[in-house]
Amino acid sequence: MEELERLRALCLALPETTERLSHGEPTWFVRGKKTFVMFADHHHDDRLAFWCAAPSGVQEELVETEPDRFFRPPYVGHRGWLGVYLDVPVDWDEIRKIVADAFRQVAPKTLAAQVPATER
Protein backbone atom coordinates (compact mmCIF):
# COMPACT_ATOMS: atom_id res chain seq x y z
CA MET A 1 0.00 0.00 0.00
CA GLU A 2 1.58 3.21 -1.20
CA GLU A 3 0.22 5.44 1.60
CA LEU A 4 1.66 3.18 4.29
CA GLU A 5 5.04 2.98 2.56
CA ARG A 6 5.26 6.75 2.17
CA LEU A 7 4.22 7.36 5.79
CA ARG A 8 6.69 4.70 6.99
CA ALA A 9 9.54 6.38 5.08
CA LEU A 10 8.74 9.77 6.64
CA CYS A 11 8.58 8.35 10.17
CA LEU A 12 11.69 6.18 9.94
CA ALA A 13 13.73 9.07 8.52
CA LEU A 14 13.52 10.76 11.93
CA PRO A 15 16.25 10.09 14.52
CA GLU A 16 15.98 7.07 16.83
CA THR A 17 12.57 6.06 15.47
CA THR A 18 11.32 2.47 15.42
CA GLU A 19 8.23 0.74 14.10
CA ARG A 20 6.17 -2.07 15.55
CA LEU A 21 2.56 -3.16 15.57
CA SER A 22 0.37 -1.64 18.24
CA HIS A 23 -3.34 -2.49 18.38
CA GLY A 24 -2.84 -4.33 15.08
CA GLU A 25 -1.57 -1.29 13.18
CA PRO A 26 1.92 -0.07 12.20
CA THR A 27 2.97 2.45 14.84
CA TRP A 28 6.11 4.57 15.14
CA PHE A 29 7.93 5.25 18.38
CA VAL A 30 10.70 7.55 19.59
CA ARG A 31 13.46 5.48 21.20
CA GLY A 32 11.13 2.49 21.20
CA LYS A 33 8.93 4.01 23.90
CA LYS A 34 6.80 7.00 23.00
CA THR A 35 4.27 6.77 20.17
CA PHE A 36 4.16 9.71 17.78
CA VAL A 37 2.30 8.29 14.73
CA MET A 38 -0.21 5.43 14.37
CA PHE A 39 -1.45 4.14 11.02
CA ALA A 40 -5.22 3.59 10.86
CA ASP A 41 -6.20 1.19 8.08
CA HIS A 42 -9.98 1.02 8.45
CA HIS A 43 -9.51 -0.07 12.08
CA HIS A 44 -12.24 2.12 13.58
CA ASP A 45 -14.17 3.12 10.48
CA ASP A 46 -14.01 2.75 6.72
CA ARG A 47 -11.35 5.43 6.22
CA LEU A 48 -7.60 5.20 5.62
CA ALA A 49 -5.75 7.61 7.90
CA PHE A 50 -3.12 8.10 10.57
CA TRP A 51 -3.23 9.57 14.04
CA CYS A 52 -0.40 11.65 15.46
CA ALA A 53 0.66 13.88 18.31
CA ALA A 54 0.14 17.56 17.46
CA PRO A 55 1.12 20.92 18.94
CA SER A 56 -1.46 22.56 21.17
CA GLY A 57 -4.40 24.00 19.21
CA VAL A 58 -3.48 22.41 15.87
CA GLN A 59 -6.10 19.66 16.04
CA GLU A 60 -8.92 22.13 16.69
CA GLU A 61 -7.77 24.50 13.95
CA LEU A 62 -7.34 21.88 11.24
CA VAL A 63 -10.48 19.89 12.06
CA GLU A 64 -12.53 23.09 12.03
CA THR A 65 -11.07 24.51 8.81
CA GLU A 66 -10.57 21.28 6.80
CA PRO A 67 -12.88 18.54 8.15
CA ASP A 68 -12.62 16.62 4.87
CA ARG A 69 -8.88 16.11 5.52
CA PHE A 70 -8.49 16.14 9.32
CA PHE A 71 -10.41 14.69 12.27
CA ARG A 72 -10.33 14.15 16.02
CA PRO A 73 -9.27 10.53 16.44
CA PRO A 74 -10.85 8.22 19.02
CA TYR A 75 -8.96 7.38 22.23
CA VAL A 76 -6.24 10.02 21.76
CA GLY A 77 -8.19 12.97 20.36
CA HIS A 78 -8.91 14.32 23.84
CA ARG A 79 -5.12 14.73 24.27
CA GLY A 80 -4.93 16.95 21.18
CA TRP A 81 -3.83 14.26 18.73
CA LEU A 82 -4.67 14.87 15.09
CA GLY A 83 -6.27 12.45 12.66
CA VAL A 84 -5.18 12.82 9.02
CA TYR A 85 -7.11 11.15 6.20
CA LEU A 86 -5.03 9.40 3.55
CA ASP A 87 -7.95 8.41 1.30
CA VAL A 88 -8.27 11.95 -0.08
CA PRO A 89 -5.79 13.87 -2.27
CA VAL A 90 -2.66 14.09 -0.09
CA ASP A 91 0.04 16.77 -0.03
CA TRP A 92 3.02 14.66 1.04
CA ASP A 93 5.14 17.71 1.83
CA GLU A 94 2.45 18.78 4.30
CA ILE A 95 2.34 15.24 5.73
CA ARG A 96 6.13 15.36 6.21
CA LYS A 97 5.69 18.55 8.26
CA ILE A 98 2.85 17.07 10.32
CA VAL A 99 4.95 13.96 11.07
CA ALA A 100 7.94 16.11 12.05
CA ASP A 101 5.71 18.16 14.36
CA ALA A 102 4.40 14.94 15.93
CA PHE A 103 7.95 13.71 16.51
CA ARG A 104 8.95 16.98 18.19
CA GLN A 105 5.92 16.74 20.50
CA VAL A 106 7.03 13.46 22.09
CA ALA A 107 10.81 13.30 21.57
CA PRO A 108 13.23 14.35 24.32
CA LYS A 109 14.38 17.95 23.80
CA THR A 110 17.86 17.03 22.58
CA LEU A 111 16.42 14.65 19.99
CA ALA A 112 13.62 17.02 18.97
CA ALA A 113 16.23 19.73 18.35
CA GLN A 114 17.72 17.56 15.58
CA VAL A 115 14.51 18.03 13.53
CA PRO A 116 14.12 21.62 12.37
CA ALA A 117 10.80 23.31 13.06
CA THR A 118 8.51 23.47 10.06
CA GLU A 119 5.98 26.01 8.95
CA ARG A 120 2.57 24.90 7.84
Residue pairs with C-beta under 8 A, 6 or more apart in sequence:
1 41
3 48
3 86
3 87
3 90
4 26
4 39
4 41
6 92
6 95
7 37
7 39
7 50
7 86
7 95
7 99
8 19
8 26
8 28
10 92
10 95
10 96
10 99
11 17
11 19
11 28
11 36
11 37
11 99
11 103
12 19
12 28
14 30
14 99
14 100
14 103
14 115
15 107
15 111
15 114
15 115
16 30
16 31
16 107
16 111
17 28
17 29
17 30
17 36
17 103
18 28
18 29
18 31
18 32
19 26
19 27
19 28
19 29
20 26
20 27
20 29
21 27
22 35
22 38
23 38
23 43
24 43
25 38
25 39
25 40
25 41
25 43
26 38
26 39
27 35
27 37
27 38
27 39
28 35
28 36
28 37
28 38
29 35
29 36
30 36
30 103
30 106
30 107
30 108
30 111
31 107
31 108
31 111
34 106
34 107
35 53
35 106
36 52
36 53
36 99
36 102
36 103
36 105
36 106
36 107
37 50
37 51
37 52
37 53
37 99
37 102
38 50
38 51
38 52
38 76
39 50
40 47
40 48
40 49
40 50
40 51
40 73
40 83
41 48
42 48
44 74
47 85
47 87
48 85
48 86
48 87
49 71
49 73
49 83
49 84
49 85
49 86
49 87
50 83
50 84
50 86
51 73
51 76
51 81
51 82
51 83
51 84
52 81
52 82
52 84
52 98
52 99
52 101
52 102
53 80
53 81
53 82
53 101
53 102
53 105
53 106
54 80
54 81
54 82
54 98
54 101
54 102
54 105
55 80
55 101
55 105
56 80
57 80
58 80
58 82
58 101
59 70
59 72
59 77
59 80
59 81
59 82
62 69
62 70
62 82
63 70
63 71
63 72
63 82
63 83
68 85
68 88
69 84
69 85
69 88
70 82
70 83
70 84
70 85
71 83
71 85
72 82
72 83
73 81
73 82
73 83
77 83
82 98
82 102
84 95
84 98
94 120
96 118
97 118
97 119
97 120
100 115
100 116
100 118
101 118
103 112
103 115
104 112
104 115
104 117
107 115
